[in-house]
Amino acid sequence: MHGKRELKVLVQSDSRVAVESLKRAPDAFDPNRELINCCINLIKRKWDCKVEYIDREANLAAKGLAANFENLSLEVTLYK
């Protein structure tokens, strides 16, 4: 890939049900079917995207964000 970088995305969730839902086609009667299908289509795009389960207690980043949410700035910074 000359001149192009491969985009790598890691999505972590402390919900086993959510992670498992993204690994298979949703049931026709699943109330979240449209959302799950949209997520699956995003995952299948031309990038390296992994979805994995992480135990809530082991997810220090989410734990810290949740504990300090009120003090966080809503500013977004992108680094290249």
mmCIF file of the N, C-alpha and C atoms, coordinates in Angstrom:
data_MODEL
# 
_entry.id   MODEL 
# 
loop_
_atom_site.group_PDB 
_atom_site.id 
_atom_site.type_symbol 
_atom_site.label_atom_id 
_atom_site.label_alt_id 
_atom_site.label_comp_id 
_atom_site.label_asym_id 
_atom_site.label_entity_id 
_atom_site.label_seq_id 
_atom_site.pdbx_PDB_ins_code 
_atom_site.Cartn_x 
_atom_site.Cartn_y 
_atom_site.Cartn_z 
_atom_site.occupancy 
_atom_site.B_iso_or_equiv 
_atom_site.pdbx_formal_charge 
_atom_site.auth_seq_id 
_atom_site.auth_comp_id 
_atom_site.auth_asym_id 
_atom_site.auth_atom_id 
_atom_site.pdbx_PDB_model_num 
ATOM 1   N N  . MET A 1 1  ? 0.842   -1.177  0.000  1.00 0.00 ? 1  MET A N  1 
ATOM 2   C CA . MET A 1 1  ? 0.000   0.000   0.000  1.00 0.00 ? 1  MET A CA 1 
ATOM 3   C C  . MET A 1 1  ? 0.886   1.237   0.000  1.00 0.00 ? 1  MET A C  1 
ATOM 4   N N  . HIS A 1 2  ? 1.278   1.679   -1.144 1.00 0.00 ? 2  HIS A N  1 
ATOM 5   C CA . HIS A 1 2  ? 2.144   2.833   -1.245 1.00 0.00 ? 2  HIS A CA 1 
ATOM 6   C C  . HIS A 1 2  ? 1.319   4.109   -1.111 1.00 0.00 ? 2  HIS A C  1 
ATOM 7   N N  . GLY A 1 3  ? 1.624   4.922   -0.096 1.00 0.00 ? 3  GLY A N  1 
ATOM 8   C CA . GLY A 1 3  ? 0.925   6.178   0.092  1.00 0.00 ? 3  GLY A CA 1 
ATOM 9   C C  . GLY A 1 3  ? -0.388  6.070   0.850  1.00 0.00 ? 3  GLY A C  1 
ATOM 10  N N  . LYS A 1 4  ? -0.801  4.890   1.179  1.00 0.00 ? 4  LYS A N  1 
ATOM 11  C CA . LYS A 1 4  ? -2.058  4.721   1.924  1.00 0.00 ? 4  LYS A CA 1 
ATOM 12  C C  . LYS A 1 4  ? -1.776  3.974   3.217  1.00 0.00 ? 4  LYS A C  1 
ATOM 13  N N  . ARG A 1 5  ? -2.497  4.366   4.252  1.00 0.00 ? 5  ARG A N  1 
ATOM 14  C CA . ARG A 1 5  ? -2.393  3.647   5.518  1.00 0.00 ? 5  ARG A CA 1 
ATOM 15  C C  . ARG A 1 5  ? -3.660  2.834   5.737  1.00 0.00 ? 5  ARG A C  1 
ATOM 16  N N  . GLU A 1 6  ? -3.481  1.672   6.293  1.00 0.00 ? 6  GLU A N  1 
ATOM 17  C CA . GLU A 1 6  ? -4.626  0.831   6.610  1.00 0.00 ? 6  GLU A CA 1 
ATOM 18  C C  . GLU A 1 6  ? -5.229  1.317   7.919  1.00 0.00 ? 6  GLU A C  1 
ATOM 19  N N  . LEU A 1 7  ? -6.521  1.543   7.917  1.00 0.00 ? 7  LEU A N  1 
ATOM 20  C CA . LEU A 1 7  ? -7.213  1.997   9.117  1.00 0.00 ? 7  LEU A CA 1 
ATOM 21  C C  . LEU A 1 7  ? -7.527  0.792   9.993  1.00 0.00 ? 7  LEU A C  1 
ATOM 22  N N  . LYS A 1 8  ? -7.100  0.873   11.236 1.00 0.00 ? 8  LYS A N  1 
ATOM 23  C CA . LYS A 1 8  ? -7.368  -0.201  12.187 1.00 0.00 ? 8  LYS A CA 1 
ATOM 24  C C  . LYS A 1 8  ? -8.267  0.338   13.286 1.00 0.00 ? 8  LYS A C  1 
ATOM 25  N N  . VAL A 1 9  ? -9.329  -0.406  13.561 1.00 0.00 ? 9  VAL A N  1 
ATOM 26  C CA . VAL A 1 9  ? -10.301 0.004   14.569 1.00 0.00 ? 9  VAL A CA 1 
ATOM 27  C C  . VAL A 1 9  ? -10.512 -1.151  15.538 1.00 0.00 ? 9  VAL A C  1 
ATOM 28  N N  . LEU A 1 10 ? -10.435 -0.854  16.818 1.00 0.00 ? 10 LEU A N  1 
ATOM 29  C CA . LEU A 1 10 ? -10.721 -1.845  17.852 1.00 0.00 ? 10 LEU A CA 1 
ATOM 30  C C  . LEU A 1 10 ? -11.898 -1.328  18.669 1.00 0.00 ? 10 LEU A C  1 
ATOM 31  N N  . VAL A 1 11 ? -12.975 -2.104  18.682 1.00 0.00 ? 11 VAL A N  1 
ATOM 32  C CA . VAL A 1 11 ? -14.165 -1.762  19.453 1.00 0.00 ? 11 VAL A CA 1 
ATOM 33  C C  . VAL A 1 11 ? -14.243 -2.743  20.606 1.00 0.00 ? 11 VAL A C  1 
ATOM 34  N N  . GLN A 1 12 ? -14.292 -2.222  21.816 1.00 0.00 ? 12 GLN A N  1 
ATOM 35  C CA . GLN A 1 12 ? -14.397 -3.070  22.999 1.00 0.00 ? 12 GLN A CA 1 
ATOM 36  C C  . GLN A 1 12 ? -15.702 -2.759  23.716 1.00 0.00 ? 12 GLN A C  1 
ATOM 37  N N  . SER A 1 13 ? -16.347 -3.806  24.186 1.00 0.00 ? 13 SER A N  1 
ATOM 38  C CA . SER A 1 13 ? -17.606 -3.656  24.902 1.00 0.00 ? 13 SER A CA 1 
ATOM 39  C C  . SER A 1 13 ? -17.626 -4.591  26.093 1.00 0.00 ? 13 SER A C  1 
ATOM 40  N N  . ASP A 1 14 ? -18.256 -4.124  27.175 1.00 0.00 ? 14 ASP A N  1 
ATOM 41  C CA . ASP A 1 14 ? -18.401 -4.993  28.341 1.00 0.00 ? 14 ASP A CA 1 
ATOM 42  C C  . ASP A 1 14 ? -19.734 -5.753  28.291 1.00 0.00 ? 14 ASP A C  1 
ATOM 43  N N  . SER A 1 15 ? -20.354 -5.757  27.133 1.00 0.00 ? 15 SER A N  1 
ATOM 44  C CA . SER A 1 15 ? -21.600 -6.505  26.941 1.00 0.00 ? 15 SER A CA 1 
ATOM 45  C C  . SER A 1 15 ? -21.343 -7.690  26.020 1.00 0.00 ? 15 SER A C  1 
ATOM 46  N N  . ARG A 1 16 ? -21.318 -8.883  26.601 1.00 0.00 ? 16 ARG A N  1 
ATOM 47  C CA . ARG A 1 16 ? -21.131 -10.093 25.779 1.00 0.00 ? 16 ARG A CA 1 
ATOM 48  C C  . ARG A 1 16 ? -22.245 -10.228 24.746 1.00 0.00 ? 16 ARG A C  1 
ATOM 49  N N  . VAL A 1 17 ? -23.457 -9.877  25.145 1.00 0.00 ? 17 VAL A N  1 
ATOM 50  C CA . VAL A 1 17 ? -24.605 -9.990  24.239 1.00 0.00 ? 17 VAL A CA 1 
ATOM 51  C C  . VAL A 1 17 ? -24.390 -9.106  23.011 1.00 0.00 ? 17 VAL A C  1 
ATOM 52  N N  . ALA A 1 18 ? -23.925 -7.877  23.209 1.00 0.00 ? 18 ALA A N  1 
ATOM 53  C CA . ALA A 1 18 ? -23.693 -6.965  22.082 1.00 0.00 ? 18 ALA A CA 1 
ATOM 54  C C  . ALA A 1 18 ? -22.600 -7.506  21.166 1.00 0.00 ? 18 ALA A C  1 
ATOM 55  N N  . VAL A 1 19 ? -21.503 -7.975  21.749 1.00 0.00 ? 19 VAL A N  1 
ATOM 56  C CA . VAL A 1 19 ? -20.396 -8.500  20.947 1.00 0.00 ? 19 VAL A CA 1 
ATOM 57  C C  . VAL A 1 19 ? -20.848 -9.716  20.154 1.00 0.00 ? 19 VAL A C  1 
ATOM 58  N N  . GLU A 1 20 ? -21.558 -10.626 20.782 1.00 0.00 ? 20 GLU A N  1 
ATOM 59  C CA . GLU A 1 20 ? -22.039 -11.820 20.083 1.00 0.00 ? 20 GLU A CA 1 
ATOM 60  C C  . GLU A 1 20 ? -23.052 -11.461 18.995 1.00 0.00 ? 20 GLU A C  1 
ATOM 61  N N  . SER A 1 21 ? -23.850 -10.424 19.228 1.00 0.00 ? 21 SER A N  1 
ATOM 62  C CA . SER A 1 21 ? -24.837 -9.995  18.231 1.00 0.00 ? 21 SER A CA 1 
ATOM 63  C C  . SER A 1 21 ? -24.177 -9.546  16.939 1.00 0.00 ? 21 SER A C  1 
ATOM 64  N N  . LEU A 1 22 ? -22.961 -9.003  17.051 1.00 0.00 ? 22 LEU A N  1 
ATOM 65  C CA . LEU A 1 22 ? -22.263 -8.494  15.871 1.00 0.00 ? 22 LEU A CA 1 
ATOM 66  C C  . LEU A 1 22 ? -21.510 -9.581  15.121 1.00 0.00 ? 22 LEU A C  1 
ATOM 67  N N  . LYS A 1 23 ? -21.524 -10.792 15.642 1.00 0.00 ? 23 LYS A N  1 
ATOM 68  C CA . LYS A 1 23 ? -20.813 -11.901 14.998 1.00 0.00 ? 23 LYS A CA 1 
ATOM 69  C C  . LYS A 1 23 ? -21.732 -12.800 14.185 1.00 0.00 ? 23 LYS A C  1 
ATOM 70  N N  . ARG A 1 24 ? -23.016 -12.495 14.177 1.00 0.00 ? 24 ARG A N  1 
ATOM 71  C CA . ARG A 1 24 ? -23.960 -13.320 13.426 1.00 0.00 ? 24 ARG A CA 1 
ATOM 72  C C  . ARG A 1 24 ? -25.133 -12.458 12.950 1.00 0.00 ? 24 ARG A C  1 
ATOM 73  N N  . ALA A 1 25 ? -25.842 -12.955 11.979 1.00 0.00 ? 25 ALA A N  1 
ATOM 74  C CA . ALA A 1 25 ? -27.008 -12.231 11.473 1.00 0.00 ? 25 ALA A CA 1 
ATOM 75  C C  . ALA A 1 25 ? -28.085 -12.195 12.556 1.00 0.00 ? 25 ALA A C  1 
ATOM 76  N N  . PRO A 1 26 ? -28.722 -11.054 12.735 1.00 0.00 ? 26 PRO A N  1 
ATOM 77  C CA . PRO A 1 26 ? -29.755 -10.957 13.775 1.00 0.00 ? 26 PRO A CA 1 
ATOM 78  C C  . PRO A 1 26 ? -31.007 -11.735 13.407 1.00 0.00 ? 26 PRO A C  1 
ATOM 79  N N  . ASP A 1 27 ? -31.707 -12.164 14.426 1.00 0.00 ? 27 ASP A N  1 
ATOM 80  C CA . ASP A 1 27 ? -32.986 -12.840 14.268 1.00 0.00 ? 27 ASP A CA 1 
ATOM 81  C C  . ASP A 1 27 ? -33.976 -11.875 13.612 1.00 0.00 ? 27 ASP A C  1 
ATOM 82  N N  . ALA A 1 28 ? -34.855 -12.389 12.789 1.00 0.00 ? 28 ALA A N  1 
ATOM 83  C CA . ALA A 1 28 ? -35.828 -11.549 12.080 1.00 0.00 ? 28 ALA A CA 1 
ATOM 84  C C  . ALA A 1 28 ? -36.717 -10.757 13.031 1.00 0.00 ? 28 ALA A C  1 
ATOM 85  N N  . PHE A 1 29 ? -36.902 -11.245 14.245 1.00 0.00 ? 29 PHE A N  1 
ATOM 86  C CA . PHE A 1 29 ? -37.782 -10.568 15.196 1.00 0.00 ? 29 PHE A CA 1 
ATOM 87  C C  . PHE A 1 29 ? -37.025 -9.783  16.258 1.00 0.00 ? 29 PHE A C  1 
ATOM 88  N N  . ASP A 1 30 ? -35.717 -9.682  16.118 1.00 0.00 ? 30 ASP A N  1 
ATOM 89  C CA . ASP A 1 30 ? -34.904 -8.931  17.077 1.00 0.00 ? 30 ASP A CA 1 
ATOM 90  C C  . ASP A 1 30 ? -35.249 -7.450  16.953 1.00 0.00 ? 30 ASP A C  1 
ATOM 91  N N  . PRO A 1 31 ? -35.644 -6.795  18.044 1.00 0.00 ? 31 PRO A N  1 
ATOM 92  C CA . PRO A 1 31 ? -36.006 -5.375  17.968 1.00 0.00 ? 31 PRO A CA 1 
ATOM 93  C C  . PRO A 1 31 ? -34.815 -4.483  17.593 1.00 0.00 ? 31 PRO A C  1 
ATOM 94  N N  . ASN A 1 32 ? -33.600 -4.992  17.724 1.00 0.00 ? 32 ASN A N  1 
ATOM 95  C CA . ASN A 1 32 ? -32.402 -4.227  17.384 1.00 0.00 ? 32 ASN A CA 1 
ATOM 96  C C  . ASN A 1 32 ? -31.815 -4.633  16.034 1.00 0.00 ? 32 ASN A C  1 
ATOM 97  N N  . ARG A 1 33 ? -32.590 -5.356  15.241 1.00 0.00 ? 33 ARG A N  1 
ATOM 98  C CA . ARG A 1 33 ? -32.109 -5.903  13.973 1.00 0.00 ? 33 ARG A CA 1 
ATOM 99  C C  . ARG A 1 33 ? -31.498 -4.846  13.059 1.00 0.00 ? 33 ARG A C  1 
ATOM 100 N N  . GLU A 1 34 ? -32.139 -3.717  12.884 1.00 0.00 ? 34 GLU A N  1 
ATOM 101 C CA . GLU A 1 34 ? -31.631 -2.680  11.978 1.00 0.00 ? 34 GLU A CA 1 
ATOM 102 C C  . GLU A 1 34 ? -30.310 -2.110  12.482 1.00 0.00 ? 34 GLU A C  1 
ATOM 103 N N  . LEU A 1 35 ? -30.224 -1.859  13.772 1.00 0.00 ? 35 LEU A N  1 
ATOM 104 C CA . LEU A 1 35 ? -28.988 -1.343  14.361 1.00 0.00 ? 35 LEU A CA 1 
ATOM 105 C C  . LEU A 1 35 ? -27.854 -2.350  14.216 1.00 0.00 ? 35 LEU A C  1 
ATOM 106 N N  . ILE A 1 36 ? -28.142 -3.608  14.494 1.00 0.00 ? 36 ILE A N  1 
ATOM 107 C CA . ILE A 1 36 ? -27.129 -4.664  14.376 1.00 0.00 ? 36 ILE A CA 1 
ATOM 108 C C  . ILE A 1 36 ? -26.653 -4.780  12.936 1.00 0.00 ? 36 ILE A C  1 
ATOM 109 N N  . ASN A 1 37 ? -27.577 -4.759  11.978 1.00 0.00 ? 37 ASN A N  1 
ATOM 110 C CA . ASN A 1 37 ? -27.193 -4.847  10.572 1.00 0.00 ? 37 ASN A CA 1 
ATOM 111 C C  . ASN A 1 37 ? -26.332 -3.657  10.149 1.00 0.00 ? 37 ASN A C  1 
ATOM 112 N N  . CYS A 1 38 ? -26.654 -2.465  10.615 1.00 0.00 ? 38 CYS A N  1 
ATOM 113 C CA . CYS A 1 38 ? -25.840 -1.285  10.290 1.00 0.00 ? 38 CYS A CA 1 
ATOM 114 C C  . CYS A 1 38 ? -24.427 -1.443  10.847 1.00 0.00 ? 38 CYS A C  1 
ATOM 115 N N  . CYS A 1 39 ? -24.320 -1.918  12.074 1.00 0.00 ? 39 CYS A N  1 
ATOM 116 C CA . CYS A 1 39 ? -23.009 -2.135  12.691 1.00 0.00 ? 39 CYS A CA 1 
ATOM 117 C C  . CYS A 1 39 ? -22.219 -3.196  11.929 1.00 0.00 ? 39 CYS A C  1 
ATOM 118 N N  . ILE A 1 40 ? -22.868 -4.284  11.570 1.00 0.00 ? 40 ILE A N  1 
ATOM 119 C CA . ILE A 1 40 ? -22.199 -5.352  10.819 1.00 0.00 ? 40 ILE A CA 1 
ATOM 120 C C  . ILE A 1 40 ? -21.700 -4.821  9.480  1.00 0.00 ? 40 ILE A C  1 
ATOM 121 N N  . ASN A 1 41 ? -22.500 -4.007  8.806  1.00 0.00 ? 41 ASN A N  1 
ATOM 122 C CA . ASN A 1 41 ? -22.071 -3.427  7.530  1.00 0.00 ? 41 ASN A CA 1 
ATOM 123 C C  . ASN A 1 41 ? -20.872 -2.502  7.711  1.00 0.00 ? 41 ASN A C  1 
ATOM 124 N N  . LEU A 1 42 ? -20.831 -1.750  8.783  1.00 0.00 ? 42 LEU A N  1 
ATOM 125 C CA . LEU A 1 42 ? -19.666 -0.899  9.061  1.00 0.00 ? 42 LEU A CA 1 
ATOM 126 C C  . LEU A 1 42 ? -18.419 -1.746  9.309  1.00 0.00 ? 42 LEU A C  1 
ATOM 127 N N  . ILE A 1 43 ? -18.582 -2.823  10.062 1.00 0.00 ? 43 ILE A N  1 
ATOM 128 C CA . ILE A 1 43 ? -17.454 -3.704  10.378 1.00 0.00 ? 43 ILE A CA 1 
ATOM 129 C C  . ILE A 1 43 ? -16.866 -4.315  9.116  1.00 0.00 ? 43 ILE A C  1 
ATOM 130 N N  . LYS A 1 44 ? -17.712 -4.602  8.129  1.00 0.00 ? 44 LYS A N  1 
ATOM 131 C CA . LYS A 1 44 ? -17.272 -5.271  6.906  1.00 0.00 ? 44 LYS A CA 1 
ATOM 132 C C  . LYS A 1 44 ? -16.616 -4.341  5.891  1.00 0.00 ? 44 LYS A C  1 
ATOM 133 N N  . ARG A 1 45 ? -16.533 -3.051  6.189  1.00 0.00 ? 45 ARG A N  1 
ATOM 134 C CA . ARG A 1 45 ? -15.894 -2.115  5.251  1.00 0.00 ? 45 ARG A CA 1 
ATOM 135 C C  . ARG A 1 45 ? -14.419 -2.418  5.088  1.00 0.00 ? 45 ARG A C  1 
ATOM 136 N N  . LYS A 1 46 ? -13.771 -1.709  4.194  1.00 0.00 ? 46 LYS A N  1 
ATOM 137 C CA . LYS A 1 46 ? -12.364 -1.967  3.871  1.00 0.00 ? 46 LYS A CA 1 
ATOM 138 C C  . LYS A 1 46 ? -11.445 -1.379  4.944  1.00 0.00 ? 46 LYS A C  1 
ATOM 139 N N  . TRP A 1 47 ? -11.467 -1.971  6.098  1.00 0.00 ? 47 TRP A N  1 
ATOM 140 C CA . TRP A 1 47 ? -10.568 -1.611  7.176  1.00 0.00 ? 47 TRP A CA 1 
ATOM 141 C C  . TRP A 1 47 ? -10.418 -2.804  8.094  1.00 0.00 ? 47 TRP A C  1 
ATOM 142 N N  . ASP A 1 48 ? -9.475  -2.743  8.951  1.00 0.00 ? 48 ASP A N  1 
ATOM 143 C CA . ASP A 1 48 ? -9.244  -3.819  9.911  1.00 0.00 ? 48 ASP A CA 1 
ATOM 144 C C  . ASP A 1 48 ? -10.020 -3.463  11.170 1.00 0.00 ? 48 ASP A C  1 
ATOM 145 N N  . CYS A 1 49 ? -11.179 -4.062  11.343 1.00 0.00 ? 49 CYS A N  1 
ATOM 146 C CA . CYS A 1 49 ? -12.049 -3.747  12.474 1.00 0.00 ? 49 CYS A CA 1 
ATOM 147 C C  . CYS A 1 49 ? -12.277 -5.000  13.306 1.00 0.00 ? 49 CYS A C  1 
ATOM 148 N N  . LYS A 1 50 ? -11.978 -4.896  14.582 1.00 0.00 ? 50 LYS A N  1 
ATOM 149 C CA . LYS A 1 50 ? -12.189 -6.009  15.503 1.00 0.00 ? 50 LYS A CA 1 
ATOM 150 C C  . LYS A 1 50 ? -13.134 -5.565  16.607 1.00 0.00 ? 50 LYS A C  1 
ATOM 151 N N  . VAL A 1 51 ? -14.043 -6.450  16.950 1.00 0.00 ? 51 VAL A N  1 
ATOM 152 C CA . VAL A 1 51 ? -14.982 -6.211  18.047 1.00 0.00 ? 51 VAL A CA 1 
ATOM 153 C C  . VAL A 1 51 ? -14.706 -7.281  19.079 1.00 0.00 ? 51 VAL A C  1 
ATOM 154 N N  . GLU A 1 52 ? -14.445 -6.864  20.307 1.00 0.00 ? 52 GLU A N  1 
ATOM 155 C CA . GLU A 1 52 ? -14.137 -7.844  21.335 1.00 0.00 ? 52 GLU A CA 1 
ATOM 156 C C  . GLU A 1 52 ? -14.774 -7.478  22.669 1.00 0.00 ? 52 GLU A C  1 
ATOM 157 N N  . TYR A 1 53 ? -15.007 -8.518  23.443 1.00 0.00 ? 53 TYR A N  1 
ATOM 158 C CA . TYR A 1 53 ? -15.540 -8.348  24.790 1.00 0.00 ? 53 TYR A CA 1 
ATOM 159 C C  . TYR A 1 53 ? -14.393 -7.999  25.740 1.00 0.00 ? 53 TYR A C  1 
ATOM 160 N N  . ILE A 1 54 ? -14.656 -7.085  26.654 1.00 0.00 ? 54 ILE A N  1 
ATOM 161 C CA . ILE A 1 54 ? -13.700 -6.783  27.710 1.00 0.00 ? 54 ILE A CA 1 
ATOM 162 C C  . ILE A 1 54 ? -14.479 -6.676  29.018 1.00 0.00 ? 54 ILE A C  1 
ATOM 163 N N  . ASP A 1 55 ? -13.982 -7.326  30.030 1.00 0.00 ? 55 ASP A N  1 
ATOM 164 C CA . ASP A 1 55 ? -14.626 -7.296  31.330 1.00 0.00 ? 55 ASP A CA 1 
ATOM 165 C C  . ASP A 1 55 ? -14.676 -5.861  31.859 1.00 0.00 ? 55 ASP A C  1 
ATOM 166 N N  . ARG A 1 56 ? -15.787 -5.478  32.425 1.00 0.00 ? 56 ARG A N  1 
ATOM 167 C CA . ARG A 1 56 ? -15.968 -4.107  32.908 1.00 0.00 ? 56 ARG A CA 1 
ATOM 168 C C  . ARG A 1 56 ? -14.883 -3.697  33.892 1.00 0.00 ? 56 ARG A C  1 
ATOM 169 N N  . GLU A 1 57 ? -14.505 -4.587  34.760 1.00 0.00 ? 57 GLU A N  1 
ATOM 170 C CA . GLU A 1 57 ? -13.477 -4.259  35.751 1.00 0.00 ? 57 GLU A CA 1 
ATOM 171 C C  . GLU A 1 57 ? -12.099 -4.093  35.109 1.00 0.00 ? 57 GLU A C  1 
ATOM 172 N N  . ALA A 1 58 ? -11.868 -4.764  34.000 1.00 0.00 ? 58 ALA A N  1 
ATOM 173 C CA . ALA A 1 58 ? -10.576 -4.677  33.320 1.00 0.00 ? 58 ALA A CA 1 
ATOM 174 C C  . ALA A 1 58 ? -10.495 -3.463  32.396 1.00 0.00 ? 58 ALA A C  1 
ATOM 175 N N  . ASN A 1 59 ? -11.629 -2.858  32.088 1.00 0.00 ? 59 ASN A N  1 
ATOM 176 C CA . ASN A 1 59 ? -11.668 -1.741  31.166 1.00 0.00 ? 59 ASN A CA 1 
ATOM 177 C C  . ASN A 1 59 ? -11.430 -0.434  31.918 1.00 0.00 ? 59 ASN A C  1 
ATOM 178 N N  . LEU A 1 60 ? -10.174 -0.165  32.218 1.00 0.00 ? 60 LEU A N  1 
ATOM 179 C CA . LEU A 1 60 ? -9.818  1.015   33.005 1.00 0.00 ? 60 LEU A CA 1 
ATOM 180 C C  . LEU A 1 60 ? -10.140 2.319   32.285 1.00 0.00 ? 60 LEU A C  1 
ATOM 181 N N  . ALA A 1 61 ? -10.044 2.337   30.958 1.00 0.00 ? 61 ALA A N  1 
ATOM 182 C CA . ALA A 1 61 ? -10.339 3.559   30.212 1.00 0.00 ? 61 ALA A CA 1 
ATOM 183 C C  . ALA A 1 61 ? -11.809 3.955   30.381 1.00 0.00 ? 61 ALA A C  1 
ATOM 184 N N  . ALA A 1 62 ? -12.707 2.996   30.188 1.00 0.00 ? 62 ALA A N  1 
ATOM 185 C CA . ALA A 1 62 ? -14.135 3.290   30.333 1.00 0.00 ? 62 ALA A CA 1 
ATOM 186 C C  . ALA A 1 62 ? -14.472 3.629   31.778 1.00 0.00 ? 62 ALA A C  1 
ATOM 187 N N  . LYS A 1 63 ? -13.836 2.932   32.687 1.00 0.00 ? 63 LYS A N  1 
ATOM 188 C CA . LYS A 1 63 ? -14.079 3.187   34.109 1.00 0.00 ? 63 LYS A CA 1 
ATOM 189 C C  . LYS A 1 63 ? -13.677 4.625   34.465 1.00 0.00 ? 63 LYS A C  1 
ATOM 190 N N  . GLY A 1 64 ? -12.513 5.054   33.963 1.00 0.00 ? 64 GLY A N  1 
ATOM 191 C CA . GLY A 1 64 ? -12.047 6.416   34.223 1.00 0.00 ? 64 GLY A CA 1 
ATOM 192 C C  . GLY A 1 64 ? -12.935 7.463   33.584 1.00 0.00 ? 64 GLY A C  1 
ATOM 193 N N  . LEU A 1 65 ? -13.375 7.204   32.342 1.00 0.00 ? 65 LEU A N  1 
ATOM 194 C CA . LEU A 1 65 ? -14.271 8.141   31.677 1.00 0.00 ? 65 LEU A CA 1 
ATOM 195 C C  . LEU A 1 65 ? -15.595 8.258   32.413 1.00 0.00 ? 65 LEU A C  1 
ATOM 196 N N  . ALA A 1 66 ? -16.128 7.147   32.853 1.00 0.00 ? 66 ALA A N  1 
ATOM 197 C CA . ALA A 1 66 ? -17.402 7.165   33.567 1.00 0.00 ? 66 ALA A CA 1 
ATOM 198 C C  . ALA A 1 66 ? -17.282 7.906   34.893 1.00 0.00 ? 66 ALA A C  1 
ATOM 199 N N  . ALA A 1 67 ? -16.176 7.717   35.571 1.00 0.00 ? 67 ALA A N  1 
ATOM 200 C CA . ALA A 1 67 ? -15.983 8.352   36.880 1.00 0.00 ? 67 ALA A CA 1 
ATOM 201 C C  . ALA A 1 67 ? -15.781 9.856   36.755 1.00 0.00 ? 67 ALA A C  1 
ATOM 202 N N  . ASN A 1 68 ? -15.222 10.307  35.632 1.00 0.00 ? 68 ASN A N  1 
ATOM 203 C CA . ASN A 1 68 ? -14.893 11.725  35.470 1.00 0.00 ? 68 ASN A CA 1 
ATOM 204 C C  . ASN A 1 68 ? -15.690 12.408  34.365 1.00 0.00 ? 68 ASN A C  1 
ATOM 205 N N  . PHE A 1 69 ? -16.828 11.853  34.012 1.00 0.00 ? 69 PHE A N  1 
ATOM 206 C CA . PHE A 1 69 ? -17.608 12.364  32.886 1.00 0.00 ? 69 PHE A CA 1 
ATOM 207 C C  . PHE A 1 69 ? -17.951 13.836  33.041 1.00 0.00 ? 69 PHE A C  1 
ATOM 208 N N  . GLU A 1 70 ? -18.346 14.250  34.221 1.00 0.00 ? 70 GLU A N  1 
ATOM 209 C CA . GLU A 1 70 ? -18.768 15.641  34.433 1.00 0.00 ? 70 GLU A CA 1 
ATOM 210 C C  . GLU A 1 70 ? -17.624 16.621  34.222 1.00 0.00 ? 70 GLU A C  1 
ATOM 211 N N  . ASN A 1 71 ? -16.387 16.183  34.417 1.00 0.00 ? 71 ASN A N  1 
ATOM 212 C CA . ASN A 1 71 ? -15.232 17.075  34.292 1.00 0.00 ? 71 ASN A CA 1 
ATOM 213 C C  . ASN A 1 71 ? -14.606 17.056  32.903 1.00 0.00 ? 71 ASN A C  1 
ATOM 214 N N  . LEU A 1 72 ? -15.150 16.244  31.985 1.00 0.00 ? 72 LEU A N  1 
ATOM 215 C CA . LEU A 1 72 ? -14.560 16.108  30.658 1.00 0.00 ? 72 LEU A CA 1 
ATOM 216 C C  . LEU A 1 72 ? -14.989 17.238  29.725 1.00 0.00 ? 72 LEU A C  1 
ATOM 217 N N  . SER A 1 73 ? -14.065 17.652  28.874 1.00 0.00 ? 73 SER A N  1 
ATOM 218 C CA . SER A 1 73 ? -14.360 18.603  27.824 1.00 0.00 ? 73 SER A CA 1 
ATOM 219 C C  . SER A 1 73 ? -14.969 17.826  26.659 1.00 0.00 ? 73 SER A C  1 
ATOM 220 N N  . LEU A 1 74 ? -15.894 18.428  25.939 1.00 0.00 ? 74 LEU A N  1 
ATOM 221 C CA . LEU A 1 74 ? -16.510 17.765  24.787 1.00 0.00 ? 74 LEU A CA 1 
ATOM 222 C C  . LEU A 1 74 ? -15.710 18.003  23.520 1.00 0.00 ? 74 LEU A C  1 
ATOM 223 N N  . GLU A 1 75 ? -14.519 18.532  23.648 1.00 0.00 ? 75 GLU A N  1 
ATOM 224 C CA . GLU A 1 75 ? -13.636 18.805  22.527 1.00 0.00 ? 75 GLU A CA 1 
ATOM 225 C C  . GLU A 1 75 ? -13.030 17.508  22.003 1.00 0.00 ? 75 GLU A C  1 
ATOM 226 N N  . VAL A 1 76 ? -12.928 17.397  20.695 1.00 0.00 ? 76 VAL A N  1 
ATOM 227 C CA . VAL A 1 76 ? -12.342 16.207  20.073 1.00 0.00 ? 76 VAL A CA 1 
ATOM 228 C C  . VAL A 1 76 ? -11.015 16.592  19.432 1.00 0.00 ? 76 VAL A C  1 
ATOM 229 N N  . THR A 1 77 ? -10.010 15.770  19.631 1.00 0.00 ? 77 THR A N  1 
ATOM 230 C CA . THR A 1 77 ? -8.698  15.996  19.028 1.00 0.00 ? 77 THR A CA 1 
ATOM 231 C C  . THR A 1 77 ? -8.314  14.772  18.221 1.00 0.00 ? 77 THR A C  1 
ATOM 232 N N  . LEU A 1 78 ? -7.943  14.975  16.968 1.00 0.00 ? 78 LEU A N  1 
ATOM 233 C CA . LEU A 1 78 ? -7.512  13.884  16.098 1.00 0.00 ? 78 LEU A CA 1 
ATOM 234 C C  . LEU A 1 78 ? -6.027  14.012  15.868 1.00 0.00 ? 78 LEU A C  1 
ATOM 235 N N  . TYR A 1 79 ? -5.315  12.897  15.950 1.00 0.00 ? 79 TYR A N  1 
ATOM 236 C CA . TYR A 1 79 ? -3.882  12.860  15.721 1.00 0.00 ? 79 TYR A CA 1 
ATOM 237 C C  . TYR A 1 79 ? -3.604  12.035  14.486 1.00 0.00 ? 79 TYR A C  1 
ATOM 238 N N  . LYS A 1 80 ? -2.671  12.505  13.685 1.00 0.00 ? 80 LYS A N  1 
ATOM 239 C CA . LYS A 1 80 ? -2.275  11.749  12.492 1.00 0.00 ? 80 LYS A CA 1 
ATOM 240 C C  . LYS A 1 80 ? -0.911  11.176  12.695 1.00 0.00 ? 80 LYS A C  1 
# 
